[in-house]
Amino acid sequence: MTSVPSLNQMHEARTALDSPLFSDLPGDIDISFEFFPPKTEKMAQTLQESVATLQPLGPRFVSVTYGAGGTTRERTHAEVVRVQNETRIPAAAHLTCVNATKDEVNAVARHYWESGIRHIVALRGDAPDGGAYSPHPGGYANAVELIAGLKQVADFEISVAAYPEVHPDSPDAQTDIDNLKAKFDAGADRAITQFFFDPECFFRFRDEAAAAGIDAEIVPGVMPVMSFAAVQRMSGLCGTSIPSWMEGLFDGLDERPAARQLVSATIAAELCRKLYAGGVRQFHFYTLNRAELSYAICHMLGKRPVGVAT
């Protein structure tokens, strides 16, 4: 099943071709940002500065990741609560099934609820040693079970992961779609995709999800490239395809970080502009705890500080 472009989407496509690519965008997008818990005091300062930079854009939430096997549990909790208490941004905490019993996971969830956190990003998680995933004895076996369990703890808003290029552990695309539908049936509110670099990849996935009866929000996850080598490593782990042209664009920029940022912002902004032309109005940015690239991309999409006219 392939979606037919609406008249508005066709107008957007014509506008993108007939005028400067980012001209006159109204900023009618919803945005959210992902951070990871800092390991050092200096990294903590960078994170706080990044949150402060992005806060005026009025994100609907920011999320803080959870290390493999719960290795950052305390730091994740501390950062989520700090953002919730010290900013105007609703905060979401990542939570996984790995290396914990159901009672232990539920206790963490209750602690979040008691701390005022109402949004959980519920994930199966990966084995801390990088090996094959194996459910913990007495734990939640997967994200579907985790979502159902969290809903028993409290009425959390729940975001989940989606994989336009198929999860590495999934045997095929249909199984992946079926699993996503099961997550929504268990109580999830939205899905945030793994990062990707081809807009058609997202559109195909969105059509396949709709054909399977999924009518919930599917938000594209956007990864501005801080380091091409790092993206290559991450892509190898999660199965994301890297276009053949991308390596050439970053070639020779290892020692030129300012130039690399300009190239990175251009690539990510063009991806977002094509997604926007296809009807996307929600974007989730994997910031890697750096604000500049995500801020620039949002600005190019017409997003301005809250209360400031575009």
N, C-alpha and C positions, 0 to 999 in steps of 0.2 A: 504494500500500500504506500502510495506517495502522496504527500499533501500538495494541494493546488495553491499556489501563491494567491493571497488576497489582493484586492485592488490597492490597499494601503501598502502592502509589501512590494507590489510592482512599482508603485510610486516611489518608495524608498530606494529600490534598485535603480530607477531612472535618475533620481536625485544624486545617488552616489556616483553615477557615471557622468552626469552632465554638469556637475559643479564640484568645487573643492570637497574632498572626501568627507570632511568633518564640519562643513559649513552649516550653520543654522540648526544644529541639533538642539531640541528643546530640553534636554537633560531629564527626560521622563523615564529614567531607569531607577531600579532598586539595586543597591550594591551591598556587598558584605565582604569581609576580609578575614583571612586566616593567619594566625601567628603560631609560633612554637614557643614553649617555655624556655627562658634563658638559662644558660649554665653558669654564667659569671655575672659579676656586678656590672661590668661594662656592657655585656649583652642585655642586661636588664634595663640599663639606661637607654640603649638603642631602641629596645622594644617600647618603652614608655614614650620616647620621642616620636616614634612611628605612629603609635596610637593617637597621640596629641595632634600630629599632622593630619591624619585621616579623619579624625572626629568631626571637624566642621562640615564634611561632605554628607553627614547625616546617614551613615550606614544603618541598615535595619538590624544588623547584629555583627559581632566579631566572634570568631571561634578560636579556641586554643587547643592545640593538638595534645595527644596522649602517647607517650613513648611506648615502643614495643614491650609487651609484657608488663605494662604499668610502671615502667622505670621512671617516669616523670610525674607520677601521681600527685605528689605533694606540690611540686612546682606548678603543674597544670592548675590545681585547685587554687593556689595562691594567686596566680595571674588572672584567672577567671574572676575570682572574687574582687581583686583589686580593680579590674576594668569595670566590673559591675558597680562598685561602690564609689569610684573616683571619677568616672566619666558619665556622660549621658547615653552611652551606647549599651544596649542589651548584650549580654555576654552568653556564649554557648560553650559548653565543655565537651570535649571529645571523651568518649568512654568505650572501652573494648571488652571483649570476653576473655582475653588471654591471661593465663596464669592466675586465675581467681575463681573462687566458688561463686555460686549465685548469691549466697549470703554476703560475701565480701563486695561484690559488685553492687548489690542493693544498698549496702551500708554507705558506699561512696555516693550513690545517687541520692539517698536520703540526706546526706551531709550537704550536697549541692542544694537541694530543695530548702533545707533549713537556713542556708546561707543566701537565699534569695535568687538562686539560679533556676530559671524555668525552662531552659532550652538545652537539650543534649544532642550531640552528634554521635549517633549510635553506630558502631562499627564492629565487625568481627575481630579485626586486628590481625597482625602477623606474628609469627614466632620470633622471639627476641634474638635467636641465633641465626635467623635468615633461612632456616630449614622449612620443612613442610609443616603446615598448620595442623595442630592436634588439639581437640577440645580438652579443657581441663576437667579432671574427674569432679563431678558435682557442680560444674560450671555451665554457663550457657554455651550451647554448641555452635551458634552462629548468630548473625545480626537479627534474624527474624525472631529467634527466641529471646534475644536481649531486648528488643523493642517491646515484645509482649510483657516481659518482666518489668521493664521500666514503667509501663502503663499501670502495673499493679502497685508500684511504689507511689507514684503521684502522676498528676495529669501534665506531664512534660510536653512541651513542643519538641518534636523529634525530627532531625534531619538525618539522612542516610546517604551512603555513597552509591554512585552509578558509574558504569564503565562503558562508554561509547565504543571502545575497541576490545571489549570482553575482558573480564577479570582473568588474570593468569591461571587461577585454579579452576575456572569454569570450562567444561568440555566443549561448549559451543555457545553461540550468541543467543539462541532461544532459551537455553537453560538460564543464562544471565538475565534475560528479560523476565522469565518466570520468577526468578528469585527476587527481582526488583518489585514485581507485583505483590509477592508475598510480604515484602517489607511494608508496603502501603496497606495491605490488608491487615497487618498486625498493628497498625496505628501510626505509621510514619506520616509526617506532614509534607515533606519535600525531599527531593533527591538533589545532591550536588555531585556533578560529574568529576571524574579524574580529568586532569588536564589533557588537552589535545591541541593540535595545530592546524587541523583541516576543518573548516566550518561545515563542509558537507558531511563529515563524520558525525557531527552533532545532529544535523538535520535528519540524517538517516536513522539515527538512534531515536530521536524524538518521534519520528513516524512509526517506527517499530513498536515503541512503547504505547503510542496511541492505538495502534492496531490490536495490541494485547489488552486493551481496555483500561490503560493507565491514563487518567485524566488529571493527575496531581501535578504540581509544579516540579519541573526538572530544570535545574539551574546549571549553566555551563561553568565549569571551573577553569579559570584562566591563570596560566603560569608565565609571568614575565621572566625572560631568561636572564638571570644574573650571571650565570657561568654556563657556557655551552657544554663543557665537560661534565658539570654536575647534572645538567638536564639529560645528557646521554646516559649517565649512571641511573638516574631515576626512571627514565624511560625504559631501560632494560629491565628494571625490577617490576614495573607495572604494565608493561606491554604497550606503551604509547609509541606510535609511529612518528619518526622525525622526518620531515620532508627533505628530499635530497638537496634542495637549494639552500637549506638553512645553514649547513656547515660552511658553505662558501661565504655567506654573509658575515659570519663571525670569525672567519679565518683572518689571522693577523691582528686581532683585537685583544689578545690576552694581556698585553701591557698598556692598553689604552682604555681604561675603565669608563671614561666619559663618553668616548665614541661608542663603546659597547652598549652603554645605557641608551644612547640615541637609537641604535639599531634595534635593541630589544623593545623599546617603547613603540617604535614604528611597526614591528611585526605584530605585537600583541594588540595594538590599537586597530590595525587593519583587520585582524581576526574579529575583534569586538564589533567593528563597524559592519562587517559582513553578517555577523550574527544579528545585529540590530536590524539590518535590512531584511532579514528573514523572520522578523517578528519577536526576537528575544528582547525582553525588557528587564531581566534579572541577571546579574553577573556576580560571581564569587571569585575573589582574587586571592591566589596563594602568594602572600607578600614576602615570604622568607624573612620576615621581620624588618623589611625595608619599605619605606613609604613612598619614595620618590616616583618609581615607575608606575605604581598603581594610581597614585594621585594624578600623574600626567595623563594616563589613559582615561581615567574618569573625566578629567577636564576636557579632553578631546571629544568625549562622548556627550559634552554639554552639561556635565554635572558641575555645579558651583557650590560653594559653601552655603549652608542653610541660611536663608534670609537675604542672599545676594542674588540679584536678578541676573539671568543669563543674557 
